[in-house]
Amino acid sequence: MGCDGGTIPKRHELVKGPKKVEKVDKNAEMIAKWKYCALSQEKLKRPIVSCELGRLYNKDAIIEYLLDKTAERPNVEAVLHIRGTKDIKELNLTDNPEWEGERRNAKGDRYEDNCGMFICPVAGLEMNGRHRFRYLWTCGCVFSERALKEVKTEICHKCGEPFKEEEMIVVNGTKEEVEILKQKMLERREKAKSKKCKKSKAAKAASAASEAKDVAGPSGSSKGAESSTKPATKRSSLKMEGKSEAFKSLFTTHSSAKRTKEQTSNWVTHTPYHF
């Protein structure tokens, strides 16, 4: 059976020391970030989108999340900051001509290296995590950081659309860079919210002013009509002064135009002066 005498246990068998910290395989972590969707953990395939924090997603996975946010999904904390399609950008990627897809190691006679599916269109560097990449929020074009530093310009190298330096977003950056991007994102959203509030206040003020004009319009017009009729009667009476009786008899206001009871008829006709 053993342990019946003559066996002396060693110290490491009796005393438990501190647990060793498990080290994360950097190569595996890099492949997971650059080749797999941050939400669904499926392999990246076109169309590929990115958020304001520089994470990579499959577009269909993001749309499914936005359509039904109540469904249970893994890694939901990676997309909590995405409120709608305006918070993501479809990336304009350049294919790597050396990428052979899933058939690359079908026979098992090749070494599995971290070959990237996409490359920088300017420097030709592979987008596999070994090189830093950035994309432009205006157009979605992706470039290596080396290319953007060597060829400094305010126009996109691929599509020619102008951009600003603050519109460049690091793809899969470090924790510190992600925190900086998060602060910038919150600042942009606060500015957009304040602008929307100002526009709504201006629209309310304009609608209130138009309603006030509509209310004041009819009363003002009636007053104007009254004021226009009153002086007209005064002018007509002034004009009649000094005229002859023959001239006055031409108007219906003259006494000769008035009818007596005998001249009025008992029936209604189209011509009131019919006798």
Backbone as CSV, one residue per row, in Angstrom:
resi,resn,N_x,N_y,N_z,CA_x,CA_y,CA_z,C_x,C_y,C_z
1,MET,0.821,-1.201,0.000,0.000,0.000,0.000,0.857,1.255,0.000
2,GLY,1.994,1.220,0.650,2.841,2.391,0.718,2.518,3.241,1.917
3,CYS,3.422,4.184,2.222,3.262,5.104,3.361,3.137,4.338,4.683
4,ASP,3.738,3.178,4.741,3.678,2.418,5.994,4.960,2.549,6.794
5,GLY,5.761,3.497,6.437,6.996,3.745,7.168,8.148,3.956,6.220
6,GLY,9.056,4.811,6.631,10.225,5.067,5.815,10.048,6.135,4.753
7,THR,8.867,6.751,4.662,8.639,7.823,3.684,8.602,9.150,4.400
8,ILE,9.391,10.098,3.962,9.455,11.433,4.591,8.929,12.442,3.572
9,PRO,7.792,13.121,3.866,7.268,14.125,2.912,8.153,15.358,2.869
10,LYS,8.210,15.931,1.709,8.995,17.152,1.530,8.166,18.386,1.869
11,ARG,8.839,19.530,1.974,8.167,20.759,2.409,7.119,21.223,1.388
12,HIS,7.445,21.146,0.118,6.504,21.643,-0.890,5.254,20.770,-0.987
13,GLU,5.309,19.560,-0.421,4.140,18.706,-0.404,3.209,19.034,0.762
14,LEU,3.742,19.667,1.804,2.941,20.007,2.977,2.495,21.467,3.004
15,VAL,3.360,22.360,2.556,3.071,23.796,2.604,2.704,24.277,1.201
16,LYS,1.522,24.882,1.100,1.082,25.427,-0.183,1.534,26.880,-0.308
17,GLY,2.236,27.173,-1.360,2.705,28.528,-1.595,1.712,29.339,-2.418
18,PRO,2.055,30.572,-2.758,1.146,31.413,-3.570,0.967,30.829,-4.974
19,LYS,-0.241,31.019,-5.489,-0.529,30.509,-6.828,0.214,31.317,-7.877
20,LYS,0.669,30.620,-8.864,1.363,31.293,-9.955,0.358,32.021,-10.842
21,VAL,0.743,33.220,-11.238,-0.123,34.010,-12.113,-0.090,33.412,-13.504
22,GLU,-1.286,33.138,-14.024,-1.356,32.553,-15.354,-1.019,33.612,-16.401
23,LYS,-0.098,33.295,-17.234,0.316,34.226,-18.290,-0.525,33.985,-19.535
24,VAL,-0.996,35.088,-20.089,-1.795,35.010,-21.301,-0.868,34.921,-22.499
25,ASP,-1.191,34.010,-23.380,-0.406,33.864,-24.597,-0.645,35.092,-25.477
26,LYS,0.396,35.902,-25.645,0.258,37.145,-26.411,-0.117,36.884,-27.855
27,ASN,0.427,35.841,-28.429,0.123,35.522,-29.826,-1.356,35.160,-29.987
28,ALA,-1.887,34.351,-29.044,-3.305,33.972,-29.107,-4.209,35.182,-28.897
29,GLU,-3.815,36.065,-27.964,-4.602,37.278,-27.718,-4.599,38.187,-28.938
30,MET,-3.474,38.277,-29.612,-3.368,39.114,-30.802,-4.237,38.568,-31.943
31,ILE,-4.228,37.256,-32.114,-5.052,36.639,-33.158,-6.530,36.843,-32.868
32,ALA,-6.916,36.734,-31.583,-8.317,36.915,-31.208,-8.802,38.332,-31.489
33,LYS,-7.942,39.321,-31.334,-8.336,40.713,-31.571,-8.398,41.067,-33.049
34,TRP,-7.465,40.548,-33.835,-7.317,40.985,-35.212,-7.971,40.065,-36.236
35,LYS,-8.391,38.864,-35.813,-8.991,37.936,-36.770,-10.397,37.502,-36.394
36,TYR,-10.864,37.891,-35.201,-12.181,37.447,-34.739,-13.017,38.644,-34.299
37,CYS,-14.322,38.519,-34.463,-15.260,39.575,-34.072,-15.256,39.731,-32.553
38,ALA,-15.224,40.973,-32.077,-15.176,41.237,-30.637,-16.488,40.914,-29.940
39,LEU,-17.591,40.752,-30.696,-18.885,40.448,-30.096,-19.236,38.969,-30.230
40,SER,-19.246,38.455,-31.440,-19.685,37.074,-31.669,-18.554,36.057,-31.574
41,GLN,-17.294,36.522,-31.541,-16.123,35.640,-31.499,-16.032,34.737,-32.730
42,GLU,-16.686,35.133,-33.824,-16.549,34.433,-35.096,-15.475,35.115,-35.933
43,LYS,-14.967,34.401,-36.943,-13.917,34.963,-37.783,-14.436,36.181,-38.537
44,LEU,-13.579,37.191,-38.625,-13.972,38.417,-39.318,-14.171,38.145,-40.801
45,LYS,-15.245,38.701,-41.333,-15.534,38.590,-42.757,-16.241,39.873,-43.189
46,ARG,-16.050,40.218,-44.435,-16.669,41.442,-44.941,-18.193,41.327,-44.901
47,PRO,-18.893,42.442,-44.615,-18.383,43.764,-44.231,-17.954,43.803,-42.763
48,ILE,-16.825,44.474,-42.525,-16.262,44.611,-41.181,-16.448,46.059,-40.730
49,VAL,-16.897,46.241,-39.503,-17.115,47.584,-38.959,-16.269,47.761,-37.708
50,SER,-16.146,49.015,-37.285,-15.410,49.339,-36.070,-16.156,50.436,-35.325
51,CYS,-15.961,50.483,-34.014,-16.615,51.483,-33.176,-15.651,52.634,-32.904
52,GLU,-16.083,53.557,-32.070,-15.262,54.712,-31.729,-14.106,54.357,-30.805
53,LEU,-14.097,53.119,-30.286,-12.994,52.654,-29.443,-11.992,51.804,-30.221
54,GLY,-12.219,51.586,-31.514,-11.265,50.884,-32.357,-11.386,49.376,-32.368
55,ARG,-12.490,48.816,-31.862,-12.666,47.361,-31.887,-13.257,46.919,-33.223
56,LEU,-12.985,45.668,-33.600,-13.417,45.131,-34.891,-14.598,44.188,-34.680
57,TYR,-15.619,44.337,-35.550,-16.817,43.504,-35.470,-17.257,43.099,-36.878
58,ASN,-18.003,41.991,-36.932,-18.750,41.662,-38.135,-20.028,42.498,-38.143
59,LYS,-20.356,43.070,-39.290,-21.497,43.978,-39.350,-22.809,43.272,-39.022
60,ASP,-22.959,42.020,-39.481,-24.210,41.314,-39.198,-24.388,41.054,-37.706
61,ALA,-23.285,40.839,-36.973,-23.380,40.619,-35.529,-23.847,41.888,-34.812
62,ILE,-23.358,43.046,-35.241,-23.775,44.319,-34.630,-25.241,44.604,-34.925
63,ILE,-25.681,44.343,-36.155,-27.080,44.598,-36.510,-28.007,43.692,-35.711
64,GLU,-27.626,42.424,-35.536,-28.428,41.513,-34.716,-28.503,42.000,-33.268
65,TYR,-27.404,42.533,-32.758,-27.405,43.059,-31.387,-28.312,44.275,-31.265
66,LEU,-28.280,45.177,-32.249,-29.098,46.385,-32.196,-30.581,46.066,-32.350
67,LEU,-30.907,45.026,-33.118,-32.309,44.660,-33.309,-32.902,44.010,-32.058
68,ASP,-32.087,43.267,-31.326,-32.571,42.595,-30.127,-31.481,42.649,-29.057
69,LYS,-31.527,43.692,-28.226,-30.531,43.867,-27.173,-30.824,43.015,-25.936
70,THR,-32.011,42.429,-25.886,-32.372,41.624,-24.719,-31.816,40.203,-24.794
71,ALA,-31.426,39.771,-25.990,-30.928,38.401,-26.141,-29.597,38.236,-25.406
72,GLU,-29.390,37.052,-24.871,-28.159,36.761,-24.142,-27.037,36.457,-25.131
73,ARG,-25.968,37.256,-25.047,-24.824,37.082,-25.932,-23.541,37.187,-25.113
74,PRO,-22.496,36.479,-25.524,-21.207,36.651,-24.835,-20.550,37.967,-25.239
75,ASN,-19.735,38.507,-24.343,-18.961,39.732,-24.616,-19.856,40.936,-24.928
76,VAL,-21.015,41.019,-24.270,-21.906,42.167,-24.501,-21.281,43.456,-23.981
77,GLU,-20.411,43.352,-22.974,-19.782,44.564,-22.424,-18.925,45.279,-23.448
78,ALA,-18.541,44.585,-24.538,-17.713,45.210,-25.575,-18.514,46.112,-26.503
79,VAL,-19.862,46.047,-26.434,-20.694,46.838,-27.354,-21.731,47.685,-26.612
80,LEU,-21.600,47.840,-25.310,-22.578,48.624,-24.551,-22.582,50.096,-24.961
81,HIS,-21.474,50.587,-25.476,-21.388,51.995,-25.881,-21.972,52.248,-27.266
82,ILE,-22.366,51.199,-27.980,-22.934,51.341,-29.326,-24.444,51.475,-29.191
83,ARG,-24.979,52.648,-29.562,-26.410,52.906,-29.435,-27.167,52.666,-30.732
84,GLY,-26.471,52.828,-31.863,-27.104,52.643,-33.166,-26.060,52.559,-34.259
85,THR,-26.526,52.553,-35.497,-25.606,52.434,-36.634,-24.722,53.669,-36.809
86,LYS,-25.112,54.800,-36.194,-24.282,55.999,-36.290,-23.014,55.886,-35.447
87,ASP,-22.993,54.958,-34.510,-21.833,54.785,-33.635,-20.819,53.785,-34.189
88,ILE,-21.046,53.257,-35.385,-20.093,52.334,-36.013,-19.742,52.863,-37.402
89,LYS,-18.617,52.387,-37.915,-18.151,52.801,-39.241,-17.686,51.575,-40.012
90,GLU,-18.211,51.422,-41.227,-17.779,50.310,-42.072,-16.389,50.617,-42.621
91,LEU,-15.462,49.674,-42.465,-14.072,49.894,-42.826,-13.833,49.610,-44.304
92,ASN,-13.034,50.470,-44.916,-12.614,50.308,-46.316,-11.227,49.658,-46.301
93,LEU,-11.191,48.324,-46.338,-9.962,47.550,-46.166,-9.355,47.168,-47.512
94,THR,-8.026,46.938,-47.494,-7.288,46.506,-48.680,-6.880,45.050,-48.503
95,ASP,-7.278,44.192,-49.425,-6.989,42.755,-49.318,-5.502,42.485,-49.464
96,ASN,-5.057,41.463,-48.738,-3.673,41.012,-48.807,-3.548,39.981,-49.941
97,PRO,-2.741,40.237,-50.964,-2.627,39.271,-52.077,-2.022,37.937,-51.657
98,GLU,-1.281,37.890,-50.541,-0.676,36.639,-50.079,-1.609,35.811,-49.204
99,TRP,-2.759,36.365,-48.872,-3.693,35.623,-48.036,-4.413,34.561,-48.859
100,GLU,-4.326,33.302,-48.427,-4.928,32.193,-49.153,-6.185,31.667,-48.484
101,GLY,-6.625,32.300,-47.438,-7.868,31.906,-46.790,-7.733,30.640,-45.976
102,GLU,-8.841,29.920,-45.864,-8.870,28.703,-45.046,-8.089,27.558,-45.675
103,ARG,-7.803,27.642,-46.972,-7.088,26.561,-47.638,-5.576,26.638,-47.436
104,ARG,-5.121,27.622,-46.688,-3.681,27.840,-46.541,-2.986,26.637,-45.916
105,ASN,-3.534,26.066,-44.843,-2.919,24.953,-44.125,-3.798,23.705,-44.180
106,ALA,-4.488,23.507,-45.308,-5.378,22.346,-45.428,-4.593,21.040,-45.404
107,LYS,-3.393,21.018,-45.983,-2.604,19.784,-46.031,-1.758,19.581,-44.777
108,GLY,-1.563,20.630,-44.016,-0.785,20.511,-42.787,0.708,20.438,-43.011
109,ASP,1.186,20.862,-44.181,2.617,20.809,-44.463,3.242,22.192,-44.418
110,ARG,2.550,23.171,-43.772,3.087,24.530,-43.676,3.048,24.990,-42.230
111,TYR,3.943,25.919,-41.934,3.964,26.504,-40.581,2.875,27.566,-40.506
112,GLU,2.067,27.513,-39.459,0.965,28.458,-39.283,1.501,29.777,-38.734
113,ASP,1.721,30.734,-39.610,2.171,32.045,-39.180,0.964,32.983,-39.125
114,ASN,1.160,34.122,-38.507,0.063,35.080,-38.317,-0.038,35.985,-39.536
115,CYS,-0.490,35.419,-40.631,-0.635,36.187,-41.869,-1.943,36.967,-41.815
116,GLY,-1.885,38.245,-42.181,-3.060,39.098,-42.115,-3.888,39.037,-43.383
117,MET,-5.206,39.182,-43.218,-6.102,39.190,-44.378,-6.029,40.495,-45.147
118,PHE,-5.603,41.559,-44.449,-5.592,42.886,-45.062,-4.225,43.530,-44.856
119,ILE,-3.937,44.508,-45.700,-2.660,45.211,-45.629,-2.898,46.711,-45.729
120,CYS,-1.851,47.461,-45.417,-1.886,48.911,-45.590,-1.701,49.222,-47.070
121,PRO,-2.564,50.018,-47.688,-2.435,50.301,-49.121,-1.229,51.172,-49.473
122,VAL,-0.623,51.819,-48.476,0.522,52.704,-48.741,1.840,51.995,-48.449
123,ALA,1.983,51.446,-47.239,3.247,50.822,-46.836,3.283,49.322,-47.115
124,GLY,2.142,48.684,-47.341,2.107,47.255,-47.606,2.259,46.386,-46.367
125,LEU,2.168,46.951,-45.173,2.300,46.176,-43.936,1.029,45.378,-43.671
126,GLU,1.206,44.161,-43.151,0.064,43.300,-42.879,-0.671,43.753,-41.625
127,MET,-1.981,43.650,-41.685,-2.834,44.044,-40.562,-3.067,42.804,-39.687
128,ASN,-2.043,42.436,-38.898,-2.097,41.216,-38.093,-1.798,41.451,-36.615
129,GLY,-1.648,42.689,-36.191,-1.386,42.986,-34.793,0.065,43.310,-34.503
130,ARG,0.954,42.975,-35.409,2.367,43.293,-35.197,2.665,44.747,-35.516
131,HIS,1.816,45.367,-36.303,1.980,46.774,-36.667,0.734,47.537,-36.233
132,ARG,0.942,48.772,-35.839,-0.165,49.615,-35.389,-0.905,50.175,-36.595
133,PHE,-2.228,50.155,-36.506,-3.073,50.646,-37.590,-4.062,51.665,-37.046
134,ARG,-4.483,52.562,-37.917,-5.513,53.547,-37.616,-6.495,53.606,-38.782
135,TYR,-7.726,54.020,-38.474,-8.693,54.239,-39.552,-9.310,55.629,-39.403
136,LEU,-9.805,56.166,-40.516,-10.368,57.509,-40.554,-11.878,57.414,-40.372
137,TRP,-12.400,58.152,-39.405,-13.832,58.100,-39.123,-14.654,58.708,-40.250
138,THR,-14.064,59.589,-41.042,-14.811,60.244,-42.115,-15.142,59.275,-43.243
139,CYS,-14.165,58.475,-43.679,-14.359,57.595,-44.836,-14.209,56.116,-44.515
140,GLY,-13.605,55.760,-43.385,-13.445,54.367,-43.012,-12.214,53.690,-43.599
141,CYS,-11.349,54.419,-44.287,-10.136,53.827,-44.860,-9.137,53.517,-43.743
142,VAL,-8.428,52.390,-43.887,-7.512,51.901,-42.853,-6.080,51.996,-43.369
143,PHE,-5.179,52.553,-42.536,-3.768,52.708,-42.886,-2.912,52.330,-41.684
144,SER,-1.672,51.978,-41.964,-0.720,51.742,-40.881,-0.264,53.086,-40.315
145,GLU,0.097,53.064,-39.044,0.546,54.296,-38.398,1.831,54.811,-39.027
146,ARG,2.655,53.910,-39.511,3.907,54.308,-40.163,3.623,55.111,-41.424
147,ALA,2.643,54.677,-42.210,2.309,55.391,-43.441,1.757,56.778,-43.151
148,LEU,0.932,56.905,-42.112,0.363,58.199,-41.773,1.414,59.160,-41.238
149,LYS,2.469,58.634,-40.601,3.538,59.491,-40.090,4.499,59.903,-41.198
150,GLU,4.815,58.984,-42.095,5.775,59.287,-43.163,5.175,60.205,-44.214
151,VAL,3.925,59.962,-44.582,3.259,60.787,-45.605,2.187,61.606,-44.899
152,LYS,2.567,62.746,-44.370,1.641,63.586,-43.631,0.798,64.404,-44.602
153,THR,-0.491,64.263,-44.497,-1.417,64.990,-45.353,-2.778,65.049,-44.674
154,GLU,-3.608,65.972,-45.136,-4.956,66.106,-44.606,-5.989,65.545,-45.571
155,ILE,-5.519,64.790,-46.573,-6.400,64.151,-47.549,-6.131,62.652,-47.520
156,CYS,-7.183,61.849,-47.552,-7.047,60.395,-47.491,-6.231,59.886,-48.682
157,HIS,-5.275,58.975,-48.414,-4.424,58.434,-49.475,-5.201,57.528,-50.427
158,LYS,-6.313,56.996,-49.985,-7.038,56.002,-50.782,-8.215,56.597,-51.554
159,CYS,-9.061,57.382,-50.863,-10.265,57.914,-51.524,-10.210,59.416,-51.775
160,GLY,-9.212,60.112,-51.189,-9.067,61.546,-51.426,-9.987,62.435,-50.616
161,GLU,-10.647,61.888,-49.616,-11.548,62.701,-48.791,-10.757,63.405,-47.688
162,PRO,-11.024,64.684,-47.435,-10.277,65.394,-46.383,-10.645,64.898,-44.989
163,PHE,-9.704,64.995,-44.059,-9.935,64.566,-42.688,-9.070,65.399,-41.757
164,LYS,-9.372,65.314,-40.468,-8.608,65.999,-39.437,-7.884,64.972,-38.572
165,GLU,-6.873,65.432,-37.866,-6.052,64.512,-37.074,-6.852,63.861,-35.943
166,GLU,-7.811,64.600,-35.357,-8.600,64.021,-34.261,-9.608,62.993,-34.752
167,GLU,-9.774,62.864,-36.055,-10.702,61.876,-36.606,-10.029,60.534,-36.883
168,MET,-8.748,60.393,-36.542,-8.043,59.121,-36.687,-8.222,58.296,-35.412
169,ILE,-8.627,57.048,-35.572,-8.905,56.162,-34.428,-7.981,54.953,-34.496
170,VAL,-7.346,54.649,-33.363,-6.424,53.521,-33.276,-7.218,52.219,-33.286
171,VAL,-6.781,51.264,-34.097,-7.435,49.955,-34.167,-6.805,49.035,-33.118
172,ASN,-7.633,48.491,-32.236,-7.175,47.578,-31.183,-5.985,48.156,-30.405
173,GLY,-6.201,49.340,-29.846,-5.141,50.010,-29.095,-4.980,49.438,-27.697
174,THR,-4.038,50.000,-26.965,-3.789,49.591,-25.588,-4.895,50.107,-24.668
175,LYS,-4.854,49.696,-23.391,-5.862,50.129,-22.436,-5.851,51.640,-22.270
176,GLU,-4.654,52.218,-22.239,-4.545,53.676,-22.088,-5.141,54.393,-23.302
177,GLU,-4.866,53.876,-24.485,-5.406,54.493,-25.706,-6.921,54.337,-25.780
178,VAL,-7.438,53.205,-25.332,-8.889,53.003,-25.319,-9.558,53.983,-24.351
179,GLU,-8.932,54.252,-23.218,-9.486,55.221,-22.261,-9.520,56.624,-22.867
180,ILE,-8.465,56.982,-23.590,-8.437,58.299,-24.247,-9.537,58.393,-25.300
181,LEU,-9.701,57.329,-26.093,-10.759,57.315,-27.107,-12.141,57.396,-26.468
182,LYS,-12.294,56.769,-25.306,-13.578,56.811,-24.605,-13.898,58.220,-24.137
183,GLN,-12.890,58.930,-23.616,-13.106,60.312,-23.185,-13.493,61.204,-24.365
184,LYS,-12.812,61.029,-25.487,-13.145,61.809,-26.687,-14.561,61.501,-27.161
185,MET,-14.945,60.238,-27.108,-16.293,59.846,-27.515,-17.349,60.516,-26.649
186,LEU,-17.135,60.530,-25.335,-18.088,61.167,-24.429,-18.166,62.668,-24.671
187,GLU,-17.033,63.302,-24.951,-17.031,64.740,-25.243,-17.808,65.045,-26.521
188,ARG,-17.611,64.233,-27.556,-18.345,64.448,-28.805,-19.846,64.289,-28.594
189,ARG,-20.230,63.316,-27.807,-21.655,63.089,-27.574,-22.273,64.220,-26.759
190,GLU,-21.522,64.781,-25.816,-22.026,65.916,-25.036,-22.216,67.143,-25.927
191,LYS,-21.260,67.371,-26.834,-21.386,68.505,-27.765,-22.588,68.328,-28.680
192,ALA,-22.761,67.112,-29.200,-23.906,66.851,-30.080,-25.227,67.031,-29.335
193,LYS,-25.256,66.626,-28.069,-26.471,66.769,-27.267,-26.797,68.231,-27.010
194,SER,-25.774,69.039,-26.718,-26.002,70.476,-26.477,-26.479,71.182,-27.746
195,LYS,-25.909,70.806,-28.894,-26.352,71.397,-30.166,-27.806,71.055,-30.448
196,LYS,-28.182,69.808,-30.173,-29.563,69.386,-30.410,-30.525,70.157,-29.500
197,CYS,-30.117,70.399,-28.246,-30.960,71.162,-27.323,-31.144,72.595,-27.804
198,LYS,-30.055,73.199,-28.294,-30.147,74.573,-28.798,-31.061,74.653,-30.018
199,LYS,-30.956,73.665,-30.913,-31.809,73.659,-32.104,-33.272,73.495,-31.735
200,SER,-33.554,72.614,-30.758,-34.942,72.411,-30.340,-35.509,73.675,-29.694
201,LYS,-34.694,74.381,-28.891,-35.152,75.631,-28.276,-35.431,76.691,-29.337
202,ALA,-34.556,76.782,-30.337,-34.764,77.753,-31.411,-36.021,77.425,-32.212
203,ALA,-36.257,76.140,-32.448,-37.453,75.732,-33.193,-38.718,76.060,-32.402
204,LYS,-38.685,75.834,-31.074,-39.842,76.162,-30.236,-40.112,77.660,-30.234
205,ALA,-39.040,78.463,-30.160,-39.215,79.920,-30.173,-39.798,80.389,-31.505
206,ALA,-39.333,79.792,-32.604,-39.841,80.172,-33.926,-41.312,79.799,-34.077
207,SER,-41.691,78.612,-33.592,-43.087,78.194,-33.687,-43.986,79.077,-32.832
208,ALA,-43.489,79.479,-31.635,-44.268,80.366,-30.775,-44.464,81.733,-31.430
209,ALA,-43.413,82.223,-32.095,-43.530,83.529,-32.773,-44.517,83.463,-33.930
210,SER,-44.493,82.361,-34.679,-45.426,82.228,-35.799,-46.869,82.124,-35.315
211,GLU,-47.088,81.411,-34.187,-48.430,81.328,-33.620,-48.919,82.697,-33.154
212,ALA,-48.019,83.479,-32.563,-48.403,84.825,-32.112,-48.791,85.712,-33.294
213,LYS,-48.085,85.554,-34.411,-48.418,86.340,-35.611,-49.769,85.928,-36.174
214,ASP,-50.039,84.604,-36.146,-51.321,84.127,-36.663,-52.484,84.638,-35.826
215,VAL,-52.278,84.714,-34.490,-53.333,85.207,-33.614,-53.543,86.706,-33.808
216,ALA,-52.477,87.458,-33.959,-52.580,88.916,-34.100,-53.024,89.329,-35.489
217,GLY,-52.916,88.466,-36.477,-53.228,88.827,-37.860,-54.681,89.190,-38.100
218,PRO,-55.675,88.340,-37.764,-57.080,88.655,-38.049,-57.582,89.888,-37.325
219,SER,-57.207,90.088,-36.061,-57.660,91.271,-35.318,-57.128,92.540,-35.953
220,GLY,-55.859,92.488,-36.355,-55.269,93.659,-36.995,-55.944,93.983,-38.308
221,SER,-56.316,92.947,-39.071,-56.957,93.182,-40.365,-58.352,93.758,-40.192
222,SER,-59.086,93.288,-39.139,-60.434,93.820,-38.903,-60.371,95.274,-38.488
223,LYS,-59.369,95.609,-37.661,-59.211,97.004,-37.264,-58.911,97.877,-38.465
224,GLY,-58.047,97.316,-39.345,-57.723,98.082,-40.541,-58.934,98.292,-41.421
225,ALA,-59.809,97.249,-41.499,-61.008,97.379,-42.329,-61.941,98.426,-41.761
226,GLU,-62.092,98.398,-40.401,-62.955,99.392,-39.775,-62.441,100.797,-40.007
227,SER,-61.103,100.933,-39.856,-60.526,102.263,-40.040,-60.641,102.719,-41.483
228,SER,-60.637,101.739,-42.420,-60.739,102.130,-43.832,-62.160,102.504,-44.210
229,THR,-63.164,101.899,-43.532,-64.553,102.211,-43.875,-65.012,103.535,-43.271
230,LYS,-64.580,103.842,-42.064,-65.031,105.061,-41.391,-64.646,106.318,-42.152
231,PRO,-63.385,106.494,-42.527,-63.078,107.718,-43.278,-63.739,107.761,-44.637
232,ALA,-64.119,106.592,-45.184,-64.759,106.589,-46.504,-66.118,107.257,-46.430
233,THR,-66.879,106.977,-45.353,-68.193,107.603,-45.201,-68.055,109.109,-45.009
234,LYS,-67.050,109.515,-44.250,-66.827,110.950,-44.052,-66.494,111.632,-45.361
235,ARG,-65.639,110.967,-46.149,-65.247,111.557,-47.433,-66.446,111.672,-48.364
236,SER,-67.332,110.631,-48.368,-68.492,110.670,-49.263,-69.447,111.797,-48.880
237,SER,-69.630,111.993,-47.567,-70.522,113.075,-47.128,-69.918,114.430,-47.446
238,LEU,-68.591,114.552,-47.352,-67.944,115.816,-47.683,-68.031,116.120,-49.167
239,LYS,-67.930,115.028,-49.953,-68.008,115.241,-51.403,-69.400,115.694,-51.846
240,MET,-70.457,115.252,-51.130,-71.824,115.590,-51.520,-72.193,117.032,-51.200
241,GLU,-71.448,117.625,-50.278,-71.752,119.008,-49.920,-71.455,119.926,-51.105
242,GLY,-72.411,120.835,-51.355,-72.227,121.793,-52.430,-72.635,121.292,-53.797
243,LYS,-73.218,120.047,-53.873,-73.652,119.504,-55.147,-75.125,119.818,-55.351
244,SER,-75.569,119.767,-56.575,-76.964,120.057,-56.900,-77.844,118.866,-56.588
245,GLU,-79.184,119.115,-56.489,-80.126,118.044,-56.190,-80.191,117.043,-57.329
246,ALA,-80.007,117.530,-58.549,-80.035,116.612,-59.706,-78.882,115.608,-59.624
247,PHE,-77.730,116.082,-59.171,-76.559,115.187,-59.038,-76.757,114.195,-57.889
248,LYS,-77.362,114.693,-56.778,-77.588,113.822,-55.631,-78.618,112.748,-55.922
249,SER,-79.597,113.064,-56.807,-80.640,112.085,-57.121,-80.109,110.885,-57.893
250,LEU,-78.886,110.979,-58.392,-78.303,109.849,-59.106,-77.920,108.707,-58.170
251,PHE,-77.793,108.953,-56.871,-77.345,107.954,-55.892,-78.535,107.413,-55.108
252,THR,-78.383,106.187,-54.603,-79.464,105.527,-53.846,-79.664,106.131,-52.464
253,THR,-78.719,106.905,-52.005,-78.867,107.529,-50.692,-79.798,108.757,-50.731
254,HIS,-80.199,109.200,-51.922,-81.069,110.364,-52.038,-82.488,110.009,-51.622
255,SER,-83.220,110.978,-51.139,-84.589,110.756,-50.667,-85.512,110.315,-51.785
256,SER,-85.248,110.726,-53.015,-86.106,110.338,-54.134,-85.996,108.849,-54.448
257,ALA,-84.892,108.203,-54.030,-84.715,106.776,-54.314,-85.447,105.899,-53.308
258,LYS,-85.908,106.471,-52.196,-86.596,105.688,-51.188,-88.038,105.438,-51.609
259,ARG,-88.559,104.212,-51.348,-89.910,103.830,-51.756,-90.880,103.930,-50.586
260,THR,-92.094,104.145,-50.917,-93.141,104.175,-49.911,-93.678,102.770,-49.706
261,LYS,-94.628,102.622,-48.749,-95.207,101.315,-48.470,-96.047,100.823,-49.639
262,GLU,-96.673,101.781,-50.343,-97.494,101.374,-51.469,-96.650,100.820,-52.620
263,GLN,-95.419,101.337,-52.713,-94.551,100.899,-53.818,-93.875,99.554,-53.542
264,THR,-93.848,99.144,-52.284,-93.195,97.873,-51.959,-94.118,96.723,-52.280
265,SER,-93.622,95.620,-52.729,-94.404,94.441,-53.099,-94.435,93.448,-51.949
266,ASN,-95.457,92.570,-52.021,-95.611,91.560,-50.985,-94.882,90.268,-51.325
267,TRP,-94.308,90.174,-52.492,-93.584,88.956,-52.870,-92.097,89.254,-53.081
268,VAL,-91.336,88.192,-53.036,-89.882,88.333,-53.170,-89.505,88.077,-54.619
269,THR,-88.760,88.969,-55.203,-88.297,88.806,-56.589,-86.796,88.995,-56.634
270,HIS,-86.258,88.711,-57.794,-84.825,88.886,-57.972,-84.447,90.343,-58.067
271,THR,-85.412,91.198,-58.478,-85.129,92.632,-58.608,-85.921,93.368,-57.531
272,PRO,-85.240,93.899,-56.549,-85.959,94.556,-55.450,-86.700,95.813,-55.872
273,TYR,-86.383,96.415,-57.034,-87.052,97.652,-57.461,-88.174,97.372,-58.430
274,HIS,-88.655,96.116,-58.468,-89.782,95.786,-59.350,-91.100,96.202,-58.694
275,PHE,-91.937,96.945,-59.422,-93.214,97.437,-58.863,-94.354,96.694,-59.541
